[in-house]
Amino acid sequence: MEQSNERVEQFKEEIAGLGLRAPGDAAEQRWKVGGVALVVVGFLVILVGWWGASGSTQPSAQLPYLLSGGFLGLGLVALGAALLVRASLAGYLRFWFIRMVYEERIQTDRSVAVLERIEKNLKK
């Protein structure tokens, strides 16, 4: 078990040496805040467009509101959602990568232990 603790400490040192950012990194938080802000602004632009179009029954008078409010708002919502997805995926992939390396280390330790037992039995 002592060798396992040494391996865990070695693993932590190697991960620190990779220069991976912590999940609470300020840059990642900015992506999330920017995404939420764009989604909120997008919905506000859609609401303003609807408010302007609701005052008229003429489609020709409603068209500018549809173009400026509706499409611009949808674009902002889509961009904000994309930023949120990007930030979420970055955090998930970082976790997945570290977990994969950790699992491979465990498998390597098990394989080494089995090979050492086999070698020990062959020497008898």
C-alpha positions as CSV (number, residue, x, y, z in Angstrom):
1,M,0.0,0.0,0.0
2,E,3.0,2.3,0.6
3,Q,3.9,2.1,-3.1
4,S,0.4,3.1,-4.0
5,N,0.6,6.2,-1.8
6,E,3.9,7.1,-3.5
7,R,2.3,6.6,-6.9
8,V,-0.6,8.9,-5.9
9,E,1.8,11.6,-4.9
10,Q,3.8,11.2,-8.1
11,F,0.5,11.4,-10.0
12,K,-0.4,14.7,-8.3
13,E,3.0,16.1,-9.1
14,E,2.8,15.1,-12.7
15,I,-0.7,16.6,-13.0
16,A,0.6,19.8,-11.5
17,G,3.4,19.8,-14.0
18,L,1.0,19.6,-16.9
19,G,-0.1,23.2,-16.2
20,L,-3.9,22.4,-16.3
21,R,-6.1,25.2,-15.0
22,A,-8.2,24.6,-12.0
23,P,-12.0,24.2,-12.6
24,G,-12.7,27.6,-11.0
25,D,-10.3,29.4,-13.3
26,A,-11.2,33.0,-13.9
27,A,-11.1,32.7,-17.7
28,E,-13.6,29.8,-17.6
29,Q,-15.9,31.9,-15.3
30,R,-15.7,34.7,-17.8
31,W,-16.9,32.4,-20.5
32,K,-19.9,31.3,-18.4
33,V,-20.8,34.8,-17.3
34,G,-20.5,36.1,-20.9
35,G,-22.7,33.2,-22.1
36,V,-25.4,33.9,-19.5
37,A,-25.2,37.6,-20.2
38,L,-25.7,37.1,-23.9
39,V,-28.7,34.8,-23.4
40,V,-30.3,37.3,-21.1
41,V,-29.6,40.2,-23.5
42,G,-30.9,38.1,-26.4
43,F,-34.2,37.5,-24.6
44,L,-34.5,41.2,-23.7
45,V,-33.9,42.1,-27.4
46,I,-36.6,39.6,-28.4
47,L,-38.9,41.1,-25.8
48,V,-38.3,44.6,-27.1
49,G,-38.9,43.5,-30.6
50,W,-42.2,41.9,-29.6
51,W,-43.2,45.0,-27.7
52,G,-42.5,47.2,-30.7
53,A,-44.3,44.8,-33.1
54,S,-47.3,44.4,-30.9
55,G,-48.3,48.0,-31.3
56,S,-49.1,47.6,-35.0
57,T,-51.4,45.3,-37.0
58,Q,-49.6,46.0,-40.3
59,P,-47.1,43.3,-41.3
60,S,-45.0,46.0,-43.1
61,A,-44.7,47.9,-39.8
62,Q,-43.9,44.7,-37.8
63,L,-41.1,43.5,-40.2
64,P,-38.4,45.9,-38.8
65,Y,-39.1,44.7,-35.3
66,L,-38.9,41.1,-36.4
67,L,-35.6,41.6,-38.2
68,S,-33.9,43.7,-35.5
69,G,-35.5,42.2,-32.4
70,G,-36.3,38.6,-33.4
71,F,-33.3,37.6,-35.4
72,L,-30.7,39.6,-33.5
73,G,-32.2,38.2,-30.2
74,L,-32.1,34.6,-31.4
75,G,-28.5,35.1,-32.6
76,L,-27.5,36.4,-29.2
77,V,-29.3,33.6,-27.4
78,A,-27.6,31.0,-29.7
79,L,-24.1,32.6,-29.2
80,G,-24.6,32.8,-25.4
81,A,-25.7,29.1,-25.3
82,A,-22.6,28.2,-27.4
83,L,-20.4,30.0,-24.9
84,L,-22.0,28.1,-22.0
85,V,-21.6,24.8,-23.8
86,R,-18.0,25.6,-24.5
87,A,-17.3,26.4,-20.8
88,S,-19.1,23.3,-19.6
89,L,-17.4,21.0,-22.1
90,A,-14.0,22.4,-21.2
91,G,-14.6,21.6,-17.5
92,Y,-16.0,18.1,-18.2
93,L,-13.1,17.2,-20.6
94,R,-10.5,18.4,-18.1
95,F,-12.1,16.1,-15.5
96,W,-12.4,13.2,-18.0
97,F,-8.7,13.5,-19.0
98,I,-7.5,13.5,-15.4
99,R,-9.7,10.6,-14.5
100,M,-8.5,8.6,-17.5
101,V,-4.9,9.2,-16.5
102,Y,-5.6,8.2,-13.0
103,E,-7.4,5.0,-14.1
104,E,-4.5,4.1,-16.4
105,R,-2.1,4.5,-13.5
106,I,-4.2,2.1,-11.3
107,Q,-4.2,-0.4,-14.1
108,T,-0.4,-0.1,-14.5
109,D,0.1,-0.6,-10.8
110,R,-2.0,-3.7,-10.9
111,S,-0.1,-5.1,-13.9
112,V,3.2,-4.4,-12.2
113,A,2.1,-6.1,-9.1
114,V,1.0,-9.2,-11.0
115,L,4.2,-9.3,-13.0
116,E,6.2,-9.0,-9.7
117,R,4.3,-11.9,-8.3
118,I,4.9,-14.0,-11.4
119,E,8.6,-13.1,-11.3
120,K,8.8,-14.0,-7.6
121,N,7.1,-17.4,-8.2
122,L,9.5,-18.1,-11.1
123,K,12.5,-17.5,-8.9
124,K,11.4,-20.1,-6.4
